[in-house]
Amino acid sequence: MSHRIEYLTQTEVKSLLDKAKSDNYRNYVMLLLGYRHGLRCSEIINITVQNVDLDAGNIRCERKKGSVSNWQALQKDEVKAIRVWMKERPKTEYPHLFTSTTGKPISRIRFFQIFQGLAQDIGLPPEKRHPHVLKHSIATHMSGAGIPVQVIQSRLGHKNISNTMVYLSVSNPFVDKAVEMATANGAVV
């Protein structure tokens, strides 16, 4: 028996990012990277300054739960956002990219509280008020855009493609259109 995957619409993601950006720039950058790179809560809070190469435009996604860690390209707006945050980031002995105003790393519990607060502020339903929804959202959005499943698998750091395939069943108008075209041109009877 499978359970329903909760994900944010693109409008909900934009609202969440806009709210975070207007409240606290650090929180905006955490959510932006979490969404764009399909990161879990613990993966976001454990990004180190050394995991980010702004000159090359890359980020090292250190995955948890047996997933595959990899370097991924940062988009220009992500590089800009990280540069802005790095200017605001308190001086600290900790290597973590995301720290509190006292310079200590953000805890998993604190990140969860931040996410829940922002989600509640923009009116997300309770079932969508957990950080893992960011990973589900990017996967669902990529699938819906017709991105090949192998690319989504790499982006999410999945070892097993069956973990990625669940997003194809959530929403994939690209697959529906491809089958419709194959049927129309006689490739499928």
Contacts in CASP RR format, 6 or more apart in sequence:
PFRMAT RR
TARGET T0000
AUTHOR 0000-0000-0000
METHOD contacts of the structure
MODEL  1
MSHRIEYLTQTEVKSLLDKAKSDNYRNYVMLLLGYRHGLRCSEIINITVQ
NVDLDAGNIRCERKKGSVSNWQALQKDEVKAIRVWMKERPKTEYPHLFTS
TTGKPISRIRFFQIFQGLAQDIGLPPEKRHPHVLKHSIATHMSGAGIPVQ
VIQSRLGHKNISNTMVYLSVSNPFVDKAVEMATANGAVV
2 166 0 8 1.000
5 136 0 8 1.000
5 140 0 8 1.000
5 166 0 8 1.000
5 167 0 8 1.000
5 170 0 8 1.000
6 127 0 8 1.000
6 128 0 8 1.000
6 130 0 8 1.000
6 133 0 8 1.000
6 136 0 8 1.000
7 128 0 8 1.000
7 133 0 8 1.000
7 136 0 8 1.000
7 137 0 8 1.000
7 139 0 8 1.000
7 140 0 8 1.000
7 141 0 8 1.000
7 170 0 8 1.000
8 16 0 8 1.000
8 124 0 8 1.000
8 128 0 8 1.000
8 133 0 8 1.000
8 134 0 8 1.000
8 137 0 8 1.000
10 141 0 8 1.000
12 122 0 8 1.000
12 124 0 8 1.000
12 128 0 8 1.000
12 137 0 8 1.000
13 35 0 8 1.000
13 134 0 8 1.000
13 137 0 8 1.000
13 141 0 8 1.000
15 122 0 8 1.000
16 31 0 8 1.000
16 118 0 8 1.000
16 119 0 8 1.000
16 122 0 8 1.000
16 124 0 8 1.000
17 28 0 8 1.000
17 31 0 8 1.000
17 32 0 8 1.000
17 35 0 8 1.000
19 118 0 8 1.000
19 121 0 8 1.000
19 122 0 8 1.000
20 27 0 8 1.000
20 28 0 8 1.000
20 30 0 8 1.000
20 31 0 8 1.000
20 118 0 8 1.000
21 28 0 8 1.000
23 118 0 8 1.000
24 114 0 8 1.000
25 81 0 8 1.000
25 84 0 8 1.000
25 85 0 8 1.000
25 88 0 8 1.000
26 85 0 8 1.000
26 88 0 8 1.000
26 89 0 8 1.000
26 98 0 8 1.000
27 114 0 8 1.000
27 118 0 8 1.000
28 81 0 8 1.000
29 81 0 8 1.000
29 82 0 8 1.000
29 84 0 8 1.000
29 85 0 8 1.000
29 98 0 8 1.000
30 44 0 8 1.000
30 45 0 8 1.000
30 98 0 8 1.000
30 106 0 8 1.000
30 111 0 8 1.000
30 114 0 8 1.000
31 115 0 8 1.000
31 118 0 8 1.000
31 134 0 8 1.000
32 77 0 8 1.000
32 78 0 8 1.000
32 81 0 8 1.000
33 39 0 8 1.000
33 44 0 8 1.000
33 47 0 8 1.000
33 59 0 8 1.000
33 78 0 8 1.000
33 82 0 8 1.000
34 43 0 8 1.000
34 44 0 8 1.000
34 134 0 8 1.000
34 135 0 8 1.000
34 138 0 8 1.000
35 134 0 8 1.000
35 137 0 8 1.000
35 138 0 8 1.000
36 75 0 8 1.000
36 78 0 8 1.000
36 138 0 8 1.000
37 59 0 8 1.000
37 61 0 8 1.000
37 72 0 8 1.000
37 138 0 8 1.000
37 155 0 8 1.000
38 61 0 8 1.000
38 134 0 8 1.000
38 135 0 8 1.000
38 138 0 8 1.000
38 139 0 8 1.000
38 155 0 8 1.000
38 156 0 8 1.000
39 47 0 8 1.000
39 61 0 8 1.000
39 134 0 8 1.000
39 135 0 8 1.000
40 63 0 8 1.000
40 64 0 8 1.000
40 65 0 8 1.000
40 131 0 8 1.000
40 132 0 8 1.000
40 135 0 8 1.000
41 108 0 8 1.000
41 111 0 8 1.000
41 112 0 8 1.000
41 115 0 8 1.000
41 131 0 8 1.000
41 132 0 8 1.000
42 64 0 8 1.000
42 108 0 8 1.000
43 61 0 8 1.000
43 62 0 8 1.000
43 63 0 8 1.000
43 64 0 8 1.000
44 98 0 8 1.000
44 111 0 8 1.000
44 131 0 8 1.000
45 96 0 8 1.000
45 98 0 8 1.000
45 105 0 8 1.000
45 106 0 8 1.000
45 107 0 8 1.000
45 108 0 8 1.000
45 111 0 8 1.000
46 62 0 8 1.000
46 96 0 8 1.000
46 105 0 8 1.000
47 59 0 8 1.000
47 62 0 8 1.000
47 96 0 8 1.000
47 97 0 8 1.000
47 98 0 8 1.000
48 95 0 8 1.000
48 96 0 8 1.000
48 97 0 8 1.000
49 86 0 8 1.000
49 95 0 8 1.000
49 96 0 8 1.000
49 97 0 8 1.000
50 60 0 8 1.000
50 95 0 8 1.000
51 59 0 8 1.000
51 60 0 8 1.000
51 61 0 8 1.000
51 62 0 8 1.000
51 97 0 8 1.000
52 58 0 8 1.000
52 59 0 8 1.000
52 60 0 8 1.000
52 74 0 8 1.000
52 82 0 8 1.000
52 97 0 8 1.000
53 59 0 8 1.000
54 74 0 8 1.000
54 79 0 8 1.000
54 82 0 8 1.000
54 83 0 8 1.000
57 73 0 8 1.000
57 74 0 8 1.000
57 79 0 8 1.000
58 71 0 8 1.000
58 72 0 8 1.000
58 73 0 8 1.000
58 74 0 8 1.000
59 71 0 8 1.000
59 72 0 8 1.000
59 74 0 8 1.000
59 78 0 8 1.000
60 69 0 8 1.000
60 70 0 8 1.000
60 71 0 8 1.000
61 69 0 8 1.000
61 70 0 8 1.000
61 71 0 8 1.000
61 72 0 8 1.000
61 157 0 8 1.000
62 69 0 8 1.000
63 69 0 8 1.000
63 70 0 8 1.000
63 157 0 8 1.000
66 159 0 8 1.000
67 156 0 8 1.000
67 157 0 8 1.000
67 158 0 8 1.000
67 159 0 8 1.000
68 154 0 8 1.000
68 157 0 8 1.000
68 158 0 8 1.000
68 159 0 8 1.000
69 157 0 8 1.000
70 154 0 8 1.000
70 157 0 8 1.000
72 155 0 8 1.000
74 82 0 8 1.000
82 97 0 8 1.000
85 97 0 8 1.000
89 97 0 8 1.000
89 99 0 8 1.000
90 99 0 8 1.000
90 100 0 8 1.000
90 101 0 8 1.000
90 102 0 8 1.000
90 103 0 8 1.000
91 103 0 8 1.000
92 99 0 8 1.000
92 103 0 8 1.000
92 104 0 8 1.000
94 103 0 8 1.000
94 104 0 8 1.000
94 105 0 8 1.000
96 105 0 8 1.000
96 106 0 8 1.000
98 105 0 8 1.000
98 106 0 8 1.000
99 105 0 8 1.000
99 106 0 8 1.000
100 106 0 8 1.000
100 110 0 8 1.000
106 114 0 8 1.000
111 131 0 8 1.000
112 130 0 8 1.000
112 131 0 8 1.000
115 129 0 8 1.000
115 130 0 8 1.000
115 131 0 8 1.000
116 129 0 8 1.000
116 130 0 8 1.000
117 129 0 8 1.000
119 128 0 8 1.000
119 129 0 8 1.000
120 129 0 8 1.000
135 156 0 8 1.000
136 167 0 8 1.000
138 155 0 8 1.000
138 156 0 8 1.000
139 152 0 8 1.000
139 155 0 8 1.000
139 156 0 8 1.000
139 164 0 8 1.000
139 167 0 8 1.000
140 167 0 8 1.000
140 170 0 8 1.000
140 171 0 8 1.000
142 151 0 8 1.000
142 152 0 8 1.000
142 155 0 8 1.000
142 167 0 8 1.000
143 149 0 8 1.000
143 152 0 8 1.000
143 167 0 8 1.000
143 168 0 8 1.000
143 170 0 8 1.000
143 171 0 8 1.000
143 172 0 8 1.000
143 174 0 8 1.000
144 171 0 8 1.000
144 172 0 8 1.000
144 173 0 8 1.000
144 174 0 8 1.000
145 174 0 8 1.000
146 172 0 8 1.000
146 174 0 8 1.000
146 175 0 8 1.000
149 161 0 8 1.000
149 164 0 8 1.000
149 165 0 8 1.000
149 168 0 8 1.000
150 161 0 8 1.000
152 164 0 8 1.000
152 167 0 8 1.000
153 161 0 8 1.000
153 163 0 8 1.000
153 164 0 8 1.000
156 163 0 8 1.000
156 164 0 8 1.000
158 164 0 8 1.000
168 175 0 8 1.000
179 188 0 8 1.000
182 188 0 8 1.000
END
